Amino acid sequence: MSVIALKEGYAGEIRDRVENFHGKQLLFVGWEDHLMFCAPHCIPVEASTPFRALIDELLPSMYSQHPDWRSVDMNAAEWFRSGAPFTPDFDKSIGENGLGHKAVIRFRTPGLNGIGGSRS
């Protein structure tokens, strides 16, 4: 997420460049309608990480504390990349799915709307 300065004099070293993450990139992941998690998680991943590893390993480690997680069907999830609908290929890598450094993806799980339908 780059900064566009509105006034002269705003300068600084950009520290979240991909070169500073030792072969990894940042990926922001959010679960729609589940405000128990107030913001997307930011995780460092290699571009070569299979998307399926995100589904099978990383997402459960981030979201399994939520009671809805037991009922999640990732094959029925709706995905969004930077707000636009997106259909990931689980058998391709994060990079092959077009997700670069500081990409934002969100997923919605139809029928699961947080604790007691409260979106929490």
C-alpha positions in Angstrom: 0.0 0.0 0.0 1.9 3.0 -1.2 1.6 6.5 0.2 0.8 9.5 -1.9 2.0 12.6 -0.1 -0.3 15.6 -0.5 2.4 18.1 0.6 6.1 18.5 -0.1 8.5 17.2 2.5 7.0 13.8 3.2 9.8 11.4 2.7 11.0 8.3 4.3 12.4 4.9 3.7 9.8 2.3 2.6 10.4 -0.6 5.0 7.7 -3.0 3.9 9.2 -3.6 0.4 9.2 -7.3 -0.7 13.0 -7.3 -0.7 12.9 -6.9 3.1 11.0 -10.2 3.7 13.7 -12.7 2.9 11.9 -14.4 0.0 8.5 -14.0 1.4 5.7 -11.6 0.6 2.9 -10.2 2.8 -0.6 -11.5 2.2 -3.7 -10.0 3.9 -6.5 -12.5 4.5 -9.9 -11.7 5.9 -13.0 -13.7 6.7 -16.2 -11.8 5.7 -19.0 -11.5 8.3 -16.8 -12.6 11.2 -16.0 -9.5 13.2 -14.5 -11.5 16.0 -11.5 -10.8 13.8 -11.5 -7.1 13.5 -9.1 -6.9 10.5 -7.5 -9.2 7.9 -4.6 -11.2 9.1 -1.3 -10.3 7.6 0.9 -13.4 6.9 4.3 -13.8 5.3 4.2 -16.4 2.6 6.4 -17.5 -0.3 4.8 -16.8 -3.7 5.4 -20.5 -4.4 3.2 -21.6 -1.5 0.4 -23.8 -2.8 -3.0 -22.1 -2.4 -4.2 -25.4 -0.9 -1.7 -25.0 1.9 -3.4 -21.7 2.7 -6.7 -23.5 2.9 -5.6 -26.6 4.7 -2.9 -25.2 7.1 -2.8 -21.5 7.4 -6.5 -20.6 7.6 -7.3 -23.2 10.2 -4.4 -21.9 12.3 -5.9 -18.4 12.1 -9.6 -19.0 12.4 -10.3 -22.3 14.1 -11.0 -20.6 17.4 -14.2 -19.2 15.9 -17.2 -21.6 16.5 -18.3 -21.3 12.8 -15.0 -22.7 11.6 -16.2 -26.3 12.2 -18.9 -25.8 9.6 -16.8 -24.1 6.9 -16.8 -25.7 3.4 -13.9 -24.0 1.6 -15.2 -25.4 -1.7 -18.4 -23.3 -1.3 -16.5 -20.2 -0.1 -16.8 -17.0 -2.2 -13.5 -15.3 -2.7 -12.6 -11.6 -3.3 -9.3 -10.1 -4.4 -9.0 -6.4 -3.6 -12.8 -6.3 -3.4 -13.5 -8.0 -6.8 -14.8 -11.6 -7.1 -12.0 -14.0 -7.6 -11.9 -17.8 -8.1 -8.6 -19.2 -6.8 -7.2 -22.4 -8.2 -6.4 -24.4 -5.0 -3.8 -26.5 -7.0 -1.8 -23.5 -8.1 0.6 -21.4 -6.0 -0.2 -18.1 -4.3 1.8 -16.3 -7.0 0.2 -18.3 -9.9 -3.2 -17.1 -8.5 -2.0 -13.6 -9.1 -1.4 -12.7 -5.5 1.6 -10.5 -5.1 3.2 -8.6 -2.2 0.6 -7.0 0.0 -2.3 -8.5 -1.9 -5.6 -8.5 0.0 -8.0 -11.5 -0.3 -11.2 -12.1 1.6 -13.5 -15.0 1.7 -17.2 -15.4 2.6 -18.8 -18.6 3.8 -22.4 -18.6 2.8 -24.8 -19.4 5.6 -22.2 -18.7 8.3 -22.7 -15.2 9.6 -20.8 -15.1 12.9 -21.8 -16.1 16.4 -25.5 -16.5 16.4 -25.8 -14.6 13.1 -24.4 -11.5 14.7 -21.5 -11.2 12.3 -19.1 -11.5 15.2 
